[in-house]
Amino acid sequence: MKITLNKTVHEIQPGATLSDALSLLQTQPPFAVAVNLQFVSNSHYAQTLLRPDDDIEIISPVTGG
């Protein structure tokens, strides 16, 4: 099934979770995640099942002033 991960289309197995998708990018904390513009708490990554055409955004904090 196809998902969009940070504006790039990826093919993943049906039944994949958000944790599975995040492992594709080997993202290192800290970061926040939104699926279809809805924030997902990191305690729910493993339970969040993905559906075809889900749009996932990984947002890293930016420091400075």
Secondary structure, DSSP 8 states (H G I E B T S, - for coil): -EEEETTEEEE--TT-BHHHHHHHHT--SS-EEEETTEEE-GGGGGG-B--TT-EEEEE------
